[in-house]
Each structure stands twice: as structure tokens, then as C-alpha cells.
């Protein structure tokens, strides 16, 4: 695997490869973290083929932009 993942791509750990998801299958969540107040923003999606929930961390400054585009999960 070389290069960065695109916005709608996730890495499936069980299949060990990149998976491209549709915009309707992606949502934004705030993952809890004891060290960072307010949590860490991430994109969340479910890969039906392998039954795996996939996450991808996103920068805090793009949280609202992603929330408007994908919505909450």
C-alpha cells in the first residue's frame, strides 16, 4: 500500500487492503479519548463483505466540513 488514502477510502484490517465506500455509507463520529478533551474526530464506515467496522481519523479543522458532507453515523 503506497500513498495516502482518498477521502472515501478506508483500510480494512481483516482483508488487508483498501476499500472504497459510497458517501451514504460514511459517517462522522467523535471518538472518546482520555488525554484529549472533546475527543478525536473520525470517519466511520462498515464493510459488509468482511463485517468489519472501519475508522479513519480526520483533522479537527475539517470536522465541520465532513459533518456537513457525510452527517453523523
TILO-833282 format. One record per atom (N, C-alpha, C, O): atom name; x, y, z. Coordinates in pm, 1 decimal. Each point is the difference from the previous one (the first is absolute). Layout:
<rs>
+-------+----------+----------+----------+
: atomo :        x :        y :        z :
+-------+----------+----------+----------+
:    CA :        X :        Y :        Z :
...
+-------+----------+----------+----------+
</rs>
This chain:
<rs>
+-------+----------+----------+----------+
: atomo :        x :        y :        z :
+-------+----------+----------+----------+
:     N :     84.7 :   -117.2 :      0.0 :
:    CA :    -84.7 :    117.2 :      0.0 :
:     C :     89.1 :    123.3 :      0.0 :
:     O :     78.6 :     20.6 :     92.5 :
:     N :    -90.7 :     59.7 :   -194.4 :
:    CA :     80.7 :    120.6 :     -8.1 :
:     C :    -90.5 :    121.6 :    -15.4 :
:     O :   -107.5 :     -8.0 :    -59.5 :
:     N :    151.5 :    118.5 :    113.0 :
:    CA :    -76.3 :    123.8 :    -12.6 :
:     C :   -109.4 :     13.0 :    104.2 :
:     O :    -27.1 :    -91.4 :     78.0 :
:     N :    -34.8 :    208.8 :    -79.9 :
:    CA :   -107.6 :     30.4 :     94.4 :
:     C :   -131.5 :    -58.4 :    -47.3 :
:     O :    -20.8 :    -23.1 :   -119.2 :
:     N :    -67.4 :     -0.3 :    214.7 :
:    CA :   -135.0 :    -44.5 :    -32.8 :
:     C :    -83.0 :    120.2 :    -42.4 :
:     O :     14.0 :    108.6 :     56.3 :
:     N :    -99.8 :   -127.7 :   -154.8 :
:    CA :    -90.2 :    106.9 :    -39.9 :
:     C :   -107.4 :     15.4 :    106.8 :
:     O :     -9.6 :    -82.0 :     91.3 :
:     N :    -70.7 :    186.7 :   -102.7 :
:    CA :    -98.8 :     30.7 :    103.7 :
:     C :   -100.6 :   -112.4 :     19.2 :
:     O :    -43.4 :    -23.8 :    112.7 :
:     N :      5.2 :    -45.5 :   -218.3 :
:    CA :    -99.8 :   -106.3 :     11.2 :
:     C :     62.7 :   -138.9 :      3.9 :
:     O :    -69.5 :    -99.6 :    -20.1 :
:     N :    199.9 :     91.7 :     45.6 :
:    CA :     67.0 :   -129.0 :     11.3 :
:     C :     35.3 :    -28.5 :    145.6 :
:     O :     37.7 :     89.5 :     75.6 :
:     N :    -50.8 :   -215.9 :    -39.0 :
:    CA :     36.3 :    -46.7 :    132.8 :
:     C :     92.0 :   -119.8 :    -15.1 :
:     O :      8.0 :    -58.8 :   -107.8 :
:     N :     61.9 :     21.8 :    215.3 :
:    CA :     83.1 :   -118.7 :     -1.4 :
:     C :    -69.9 :   -107.4 :     81.4 :
:     O :    -22.6 :     16.8 :    119.9 :
:     N :    -11.8 :   -128.4 :   -185.7 :
:    CA :    -66.3 :   -111.6 :     67.9 :
:     C :    107.5 :    -89.8 :     59.6 :
:     O :     80.3 :    -57.6 :    -73.4 :
:     N :    -78.1 :     45.3 :    204.9 :
:    CA :    102.8 :    -76.7 :     68.6 :
:     C :    -15.6 :   -149.8 :    -26.7 :
:     O :     99.8 :    -70.7 :    -13.5 :
:     N :   -222.4 :     22.1 :      5.9 :
:    CA :    -20.5 :   -143.7 :    -19.9 :
:     C :     38.7 :    -44.3 :   -140.9 :
:     O :     48.8 :   -111.6 :    -18.2 :
:     N :    -69.8 :    197.6 :    -81.9 :
:    CA :     37.7 :    -35.0 :   -137.5 :
:     C :    137.6 :     52.2 :    -37.7 :
:     O :     56.0 :    -39.8 :   -102.3 :
:     N :     -1.4 :    128.3 :    184.1 :
:    CA :    131.2 :     60.7 :    -23.1 :
:     C :      8.8 :     68.6 :   -135.9 :
:     O :     96.2 :    -18.5 :    -74.6 :
:     N :   -198.2 :     97.8 :     44.3 :
:    CA :      2.9 :     76.5 :   -123.9 :
:     C :    -89.8 :    122.5 :     11.7 :
:     O :    -78.7 :     12.4 :     93.8 :
:     N :     92.1 :     78.3 :   -191.3 :
:    CA :    -82.3 :    120.2 :     -3.9 :
:     C :   -141.2 :    -34.3 :    -45.6 :
:     O :    -20.8 :    -87.4 :    -84.1 :
:     N :    -74.7 :    158.1 :    141.5 :
:    CA :   -140.4 :    -19.3 :    -35.7 :
:     C :    -59.3 :    137.1 :    -28.4 :
:     O :     13.1 :     91.7 :     81.2 :
:     N :    -78.5 :    -77.2 :   -196.3 :
:    CA :    -65.6 :    125.2 :    -34.9 :
:     C :   -147.3 :     -9.9 :     37.9 :
:     O :    -68.8 :    -93.9 :    -40.2 :
:     N :     20.8 :    190.7 :    117.3 :
:    CA :   -137.4 :      1.6 :     47.7 :
:     C :    -77.1 :    112.7 :    -68.2 :
:     O :     58.4 :    100.5 :    -40.6 :
:     N :   -189.3 :   -117.7 :     28.4 :
:    CA :    -86.6 :    105.2 :    -52.5 :
:     C :    -21.9 :    104.6 :    108.8 :
:     O :     12.2 :    -29.7 :    118.8 :
:     N :    -44.7 :    152.1 :   -160.1 :
:    CA :    -21.1 :    108.5 :     96.2 :
:     C :   -112.3 :    -31.0 :     98.5 :
:     O :      5.5 :     43.2 :    115.1 :
:     N :   -107.6 :   -117.8 :   -158.9 :
:    CA :   -112.7 :    -33.9 :     88.5 :
:     C :     40.9 :    -96.8 :    110.4 :
:     O :    -68.0 :     -8.4 :    102.3 :
:     N :    177.8 :    -65.0 :   -120.8 :
:    CA :     44.5 :   -100.3 :     97.3 :
:     C :    100.1 :     55.4 :    100.5 :
:     O :     47.3 :    -72.9 :     87.2 :
:     N :    -14.6 :    201.8 :    -98.9 :
:    CA :    101.3 :     61.8 :     86.0 :
:     C :    -67.4 :     97.5 :     95.7 :
:     O :    -92.7 :     71.3 :    -38.3 :
:     N :    139.4 :    -68.4 :    162.2 :
:    CA :    -50.7 :     93.8 :     99.2 :
:     C :    113.4 :     56.0 :     83.6 :
:     O :    110.7 :    -53.6 :      0.0 :
:     N :   -138.8 :    161.4 :     70.9 :
:    CA :    100.1 :     64.5 :     84.4 :
:     C :    -32.3 :    -29.1 :    146.3 :
:     O :   -114.8 :     12.0 :     42.8 :
:     N :    216.2 :    -49.8 :     32.4 :
:    CA :    -16.0 :    -25.8 :    143.6 :
:     C :    108.7 :     74.5 :     76.2 :
:     O :    101.9 :     38.6 :    -57.2 :
:     N :   -124.2 :    -18.7 :    186.1 :
:    CA :     99.8 :     57.3 :     87.5 :
:     C :     41.5 :   -111.3 :     95.6 :
:     O :    -76.8 :    -37.7 :     88.5 :
:     N :    197.0 :    -14.5 :   -105.9 :
:    CA :     47.9 :   -110.8 :     83.0 :
:     C :     50.5 :     54.5 :    133.1 :
:     O :     69.4 :    101.6 :      4.5 :
:     N :   -104.6 :   -169.6 :    102.1 :
:    CA :     40.0 :     44.3 :    132.7 :
:     C :    148.4 :    -27.6 :     22.0 :
:     O :     53.9 :   -102.0 :    -43.0 :
:     N :     10.2 :    197.3 :    112.0 :
:    CA :    141.1 :    -12.5 :     32.1 :
:     C :     23.1 :     67.6 :    134.4 :
:     O :    -40.9 :    114.4 :     19.9 :
:     N :    105.5 :   -183.8 :     71.4 :
:    CA :     21.0 :     55.4 :    133.9 :
:     C :     96.0 :    118.2 :     -1.3 :
:     O :    -14.3 :     91.9 :     80.7 :
:     N :    111.7 :    -92.8 :   -171.1 :
:    CA :    101.2 :    104.9 :     -1.3 :
:     C :    -44.9 :    125.2 :    -73.8 :
:     O :     43.4 :    110.2 :     33.6 :
:     N :   -129.5 :   -125.3 :   -133.4 :
:    CA :    -46.2 :    116.1 :    -76.8 :
:     C :   -143.8 :     32.5 :     36.4 :
:     O :    -89.6 :    -82.2 :    -19.3 :
:     N :     67.5 :    201.1 :     71.4 :
:    CA :   -135.4 :     40.8 :     36.0 :
:     C :    -83.5 :     15.0 :   -125.1 :
:     O :     46.6 :     56.5 :    -98.9 :
:     N :   -167.7 :   -105.5 :    101.3 :
:    CA :    -89.0 :     10.3 :   -115.0 :
:     C :     11.9 :   -115.9 :    -96.5 :
:     O :    -85.6 :    -16.4 :    -86.9 :
:     N :    188.4 :    -63.8 :     99.6 :
:    CA :     15.3 :   -116.6 :    -84.8 :
:     C :     75.9 :     27.6 :   -128.9 :
:     O :     52.1 :    109.4 :    -21.9 :
:     N :    -47.2 :   -212.3 :    -63.0 :
:    CA :     72.3 :      5.9 :   -126.1 :
:     C :   -100.1 :    -24.0 :   -112.9 :
:     O :    -70.2 :   -101.1 :      1.8 :
:     N :     61.9 :    190.9 :    -99.8 :
:    CA :    -93.7 :    -20.6 :   -110.9 :
:     C :     48.2 :   -111.4 :    -93.6 :
:     O :    119.6 :    -14.5 :    -25.3 :
:     N :   -214.9 :    -63.3 :    -25.0 :
:    CA :     34.0 :   -109.9 :    -89.9 :
:     C :   -115.9 :    -29.0 :    -94.8 :
:     O :   -115.6 :     29.7 :     30.2 :
:     N :    148.3 :    -87.7 :   -144.3 :
:    CA :   -100.8 :    -50.2 :    -92.1 :
:     C :    -22.0 :   -146.4 :     32.4 :
:     O :     94.9 :    -71.6 :     31.6 :
:     N :   -219.0 :     26.4 :    -39.2 :
:    CA :    -33.6 :   -136.9 :     34.5 :
:     C :    -81.5 :    -61.2 :   -113.4 :
:     O :    -86.5 :     65.4 :    -58.3 :
:     N :    115.1 :   -191.2 :     28.2 :
:    CA :    -73.5 :    -70.3 :   -104.5 :
:     C :     -0.1 :   -149.0 :     32.3 :
:     O :     83.0 :    -47.9 :     77.3 :
:     N :   -176.2 :    -24.1 :   -136.9 :
:    CA :    -11.4 :   -144.0 :     22.5 :
:     C :     22.9 :    -71.8 :   -132.1 :
:     O :    -63.9 :     31.4 :   -100.4 :
:     N :    155.3 :   -128.0 :    100.7 :
:    CA :     28.8 :    -79.3 :   -119.0 :
:     C :    -81.1 :   -129.0 :      7.6 :
:     O :     30.6 :    -89.0 :     79.4 :
:     N :   -133.6 :     79.9 :   -162.2 :
:    CA :    -92.5 :   -113.7 :      6.3 :
:     C :     65.0 :   -132.2 :    -39.2 :
:     O :    -33.8 :   -104.6 :     55.4 :
:     N :    125.2 :    108.5 :   -149.2 :
:    CA :     63.2 :   -122.7 :    -48.6 :
:     C :     75.2 :    -73.8 :    111.0 :
:     O :     -8.2 :   -122.4 :     10.2 :
:     N :     80.9 :    196.6 :     72.3 :
:    CA :     77.3 :    -62.8 :    107.4 :
:     C :    -64.9 :     16.3 :    137.0 :
:     O :     43.6 :    -63.3 :     96.2 :
:     N :   -147.8 :    147.4 :    -85.3 :
:    CA :    -66.9 :     21.6 :    128.1 :
:     C :     82.0 :     84.1 :     96.2 :
:     O :    -13.8 :    -13.7 :    121.6 :
:     N :     98.6 :    100.2 :   -174.4 :
:    CA :     91.4 :     78.9 :     81.1 :
:     C :    -44.3 :    146.4 :      4.6 :
:     O :    -39.3 :     56.7 :   -101.9 :
:     N :     45.8 :      3.8 :    220.1 :
:    CA :    -21.3 :    143.0 :     13.9 :
:     C :    134.3 :     67.8 :    -18.1 :
:     O :     98.0 :    -35.7 :     65.3 :
:     N :    -93.8 :    134.4 :   -154.8 :
:    CA :    126.2 :     67.0 :    -31.7 :
:     C :     -5.6 :    144.8 :     45.0 :
:     O :   -103.9 :     65.1 :    -11.4 :
:     N :    214.8 :    -15.0 :     62.3 :
:    CA :     12.6 :    138.3 :     44.4 :
:     C :    118.2 :     65.2 :    -70.3 :
:     O :     96.8 :    -66.3 :    -37.4 :
:     N :   -106.9 :    197.2 :     20.4 :
:    CA :    112.1 :     77.5 :    -53.3 :
:     C :     -0.2 :    134.6 :     69.5 :
:     O :    -98.6 :     73.3 :     -6.8 :
:     N :    208.3 :    -40.1 :     73.7 :
:    CA :      9.1 :    126.6 :     71.9 :
:     C :      9.6 :    115.4 :    -98.7 :
:     O :     62.5 :    -11.2 :   -105.5 :
:     N :   -126.0 :    123.3 :    142.3 :
:    CA :      2.8 :    120.3 :    -83.4 :
:     C :     46.7 :    117.5 :     84.9 :
:     O :    -13.8 :     -3.3 :    122.3 :
:     N :     68.7 :    107.0 :   -184.9 :
:    CA :     43.0 :    118.1 :     76.6 :
:     C :   -118.9 :     73.1 :     62.3 :
:     O :   -110.6 :     -1.2 :    -54.1 :
:     N :    135.1 :     64.1 :    167.3 :
:    CA :   -106.4 :     74.4 :     68.7 :
:     C :    -55.9 :    113.7 :    -84.9 :
:     O :   -119.5 :     29.0 :      6.1 :
:     N :    205.2 :     35.5 :    -85.6 :
:    CA :    -46.7 :    114.2 :    -78.1 :
:     C :    -90.7 :    -41.7 :   -116.4 :
:     O :    -68.4 :     85.5 :    -56.3 :
:     N :     65.5 :   -212.8 :     18.9 :
:    CA :    -89.8 :    -43.9 :   -107.4 :
:     C :   -121.8 :    -76.6 :     53.4 :
:     O :    -76.4 :    -57.3 :    -77.7 :
:     N :     58.7 :     56.5 :    210.3 :
:    CA :   -111.3 :    -73.5 :     61.3 :
:     C :   -136.3 :     52.4 :    -47.2 :
:     O :    -85.8 :    -78.7 :    -40.0 :
:     N :     65.7 :    209.3 :     44.4 :
:    CA :   -129.1 :     57.2 :    -39.1 :
:     C :    -26.7 :    -19.3 :   -149.3 :
:     O :   -113.6 :    -25.3 :    -40.0 :
:     N :    215.8 :     37.0 :    -40.5 :
:    CA :    -14.1 :    -20.5 :   -144.4 :
:     C :    -44.8 :   -143.0 :    -29.3 :
:     O :    -90.3 :    -21.8 :    -80.7 :
:     N :    153.2 :    -74.8 :    145.9 :
:    CA :    -35.6 :   -140.9 :    -18.9 :
:     C :   -138.5 :    -30.0 :     56.8 :
:     O :    -74.2 :    -80.8 :    -55.8 :
:     N :     40.1 :    145.4 :    165.8 :
:    CA :   -131.0 :    -19.9 :     61.7 :
:     C :   -111.3 :     47.4 :    -93.8 :
:     O :   -104.2 :    -64.8 :    -10.2 :
:     N :    125.8 :    176.9 :    -57.9 :
:    CA :    -98.6 :     49.0 :    -97.5 :
:     C :     -8.0 :    -91.9 :   -121.3 :
:     O :   -107.9 :    -19.0 :    -56.0 :
:     N :    219.8 :    -37.5 :     15.2 :
:    CA :      2.2 :    -83.9 :   -119.6 :
:     C :    -58.8 :   -139.2 :     26.2 :
:     O :    -82.1 :    -47.7 :    -78.3 :
:     N :    123.6 :    -18.5 :    188.6 :
:    CA :    -39.0 :   -137.6 :     26.9 :
:     C :   -109.5 :    -15.1 :    105.4 :
:     O :    -78.6 :    -94.4 :     -7.0 :
:     N :     71.7 :    184.3 :    103.4 :
:    CA :    -95.6 :    -11.8 :    109.7 :
:     C :     54.7 :    -88.3 :    110.3 :
:     O :    105.8 :    -61.5 :    -13.7 :
:     N :   -180.5 :     56.4 :    124.1 :
:    CA :     40.0 :    -85.1 :    112.9 :
:     C :    -27.6 :   -145.2 :    -30.4 :
:     O :    -92.0 :    -32.2 :    -75.2 :
:     N :    171.7 :    -55.8 :    133.8 :
:    CA :    -17.5 :   -144.1 :    -21.0 :
:     C :    -95.6 :    -54.6 :    101.0 :
:     O :    -28.5 :   -119.8 :     -0.4 :
+-------+----------+----------+----------+
</rs>
